[in-house]
Amino acid sequence: MKRSAIRELTFRLIYSLEIQKAENIEEQIEIYLECEEIVENDAKEYIIDAVKGIEEHKEEINNLIRKNLKADWTLERISKVDFSILKLAIYEIKFKNLPYKVAINEALEIAKKYGETSSKNFINGILASIVKEEQQ
């Protein structure tokens, strides 16, 4: 399975968890892997690592997003799709050392498929701002 497909599956689980406000993430991961019939070890490992990593670094990720929003925006105002895409991309850039160009491109591809018309520009703006800040 290609990394892009694995990333998309990961996004879908992150989105699902965001909607459900699930308490037991471990259980939700197991259910998801079973329902999606994901059997490849590299896919399982990536999904588990990303979801648990995002949960572990939740406050830092949320603060990065919050800090780069326009003055009158809050996290609650962001669509759940966009928020889920941002969390995954930020986790990959900040904690997995994925080259930011790859992470942003992948995030934008997911946004094209699942987001609204404005999602791509919104996500690109937030991620570019975070990367610029990190590089300084």
C-alpha positions as CSV (number, residue, x, y, z in Angstrom):
1,M,0.0,0.0,0.0
2,K,1.4,3.4,-0.9
3,R,2.2,5.9,1.8
4,S,-0.4,8.4,0.4
5,A,-3.1,5.8,0.8
6,I,-2.0,4.9,4.3
7,R,-2.0,8.7,5.2
8,E,-5.5,9.0,3.8
9,L,-6.7,6.1,6.0
10,T,-5.0,7.7,8.9
11,F,-6.7,11.0,8.2
12,R,-10.1,9.2,8.1
13,L,-9.5,7.7,11.6
14,I,-8.3,11.0,13.0
15,Y,-11.5,12.7,11.6
16,S,-13.6,9.9,13.0
17,L,-12.1,10.3,16.4
18,E,-12.5,14.1,16.2
19,I,-16.2,13.7,15.4
20,Q,-16.8,11.0,18.1
21,K,-14.8,12.6,20.9
22,A,-13.8,9.0,21.7
23,E,-12.3,8.3,25.1
24,N,-10.6,4.9,24.4
25,I,-8.4,5.6,21.4
26,E,-6.7,2.2,21.6
27,E,-10.0,0.5,21.2
28,Q,-11.1,2.8,18.4
29,I,-7.8,2.1,16.5
30,E,-8.4,-1.6,16.7
31,I,-12.0,-1.3,15.5
32,Y,-10.9,0.9,12.6
33,L,-8.1,-1.4,11.5
34,E,-10.5,-4.4,11.6
35,C,-13.3,-2.6,9.8
36,E,-11.0,-1.3,7.1
37,E,-9.4,-4.7,6.8
38,I,-5.9,-3.3,7.2
39,V,-3.5,-6.2,7.4
40,E,-0.2,-4.7,6.2
41,N,2.2,-4.2,9.1
42,D,3.6,-0.9,7.8
43,A,0.1,0.5,7.4
44,K,-0.9,-0.6,10.9
45,E,2.3,0.8,12.4
46,Y,2.0,4.2,10.6
47,I,-1.7,4.6,11.6
48,I,-1.1,3.6,15.2
49,D,2.0,5.8,15.6
50,A,0.3,8.8,14.0
51,V,-2.9,8.6,16.0
52,K,-1.2,8.0,19.3
53,G,1.5,10.6,18.6
54,I,-1.1,13.2,17.8
55,E,-2.9,12.4,21.0
56,E,0.3,12.6,23.0
57,H,1.3,16.0,21.5
58,K,-2.3,17.3,21.3
59,E,-1.7,20.5,23.3
60,E,1.4,21.4,21.3
61,I,-0.3,20.7,18.0
62,N,-3.4,22.7,19.0
63,N,-1.3,25.6,20.2
64,L,0.6,25.7,16.9
65,I,-2.7,25.8,15.0
66,R,-4.2,28.4,17.4
67,K,-1.2,30.6,17.2
68,N,-1.3,30.7,13.4
69,L,-5.1,31.4,13.0
70,K,-6.4,34.9,12.1
71,A,-7.1,37.0,15.2
72,D,-10.9,36.3,15.2
73,W,-10.7,32.6,14.7
74,T,-10.7,29.8,17.3
75,L,-10.0,26.0,17.0
76,E,-13.8,25.4,17.3
77,R,-14.4,27.4,14.2
78,I,-12.2,25.2,12.0
79,S,-14.1,22.4,10.2
80,K,-13.4,19.0,11.6
81,V,-12.0,17.9,8.2
82,D,-9.5,20.8,8.0
83,F,-8.6,20.3,11.7
84,S,-7.9,16.6,11.2
85,I,-5.7,17.3,8.1
86,L,-3.8,20.0,10.0
87,K,-3.1,17.7,13.0
88,L,-1.7,15.0,10.8
89,A,0.5,17.3,8.7
90,I,1.8,19.1,11.8
91,Y,2.6,15.8,13.5
92,E,4.5,14.6,10.5
93,I,6.5,17.8,10.1
94,K,7.2,18.4,13.8
95,F,7.5,15.0,15.3
96,K,8.3,12.6,12.4
97,N,10.7,14.9,10.6
98,L,8.9,14.4,7.3
99,P,10.1,17.0,4.8
100,Y,7.6,19.9,5.1
101,K,7.1,20.0,1.3
102,V,5.9,16.4,1.3
103,A,3.7,16.8,4.4
104,I,2.1,20.0,3.0
105,N,1.6,18.5,-0.5
106,E,0.0,15.4,1.0
107,A,-2.3,17.5,3.3
108,L,-3.4,19.5,0.3
109,E,-4.2,16.4,-1.7
110,I,-6.4,15.1,1.2
111,A,-8.0,18.6,1.4
112,K,-8.9,18.5,-2.3
113,K,-10.7,15.2,-1.8
114,Y,-12.4,15.7,1.6
115,G,-12.4,19.4,2.3
116,E,-14.4,22.4,1.2
117,T,-13.4,24.7,-1.7
118,S,-11.5,27.0,0.7
119,S,-9.8,24.1,2.6
120,K,-6.8,23.9,0.4
121,N,-5.9,27.6,0.8
122,F,-6.7,27.6,4.5
123,I,-4.5,24.5,5.3
124,N,-1.7,25.7,3.1
125,G,-1.7,29.1,4.9
126,I,-1.6,27.6,8.3
127,L,1.1,25.0,7.5
128,A,3.2,27.5,5.6
129,S,3.1,29.9,8.6
130,I,4.1,27.1,11.0
131,V,7.0,26.0,8.8
132,K,8.2,29.6,8.4
133,E,8.1,30.0,12.2
134,E,9.9,26.7,12.8
135,Q,12.7,27.7,10.4
136,Q,13.4,31.0,12.1
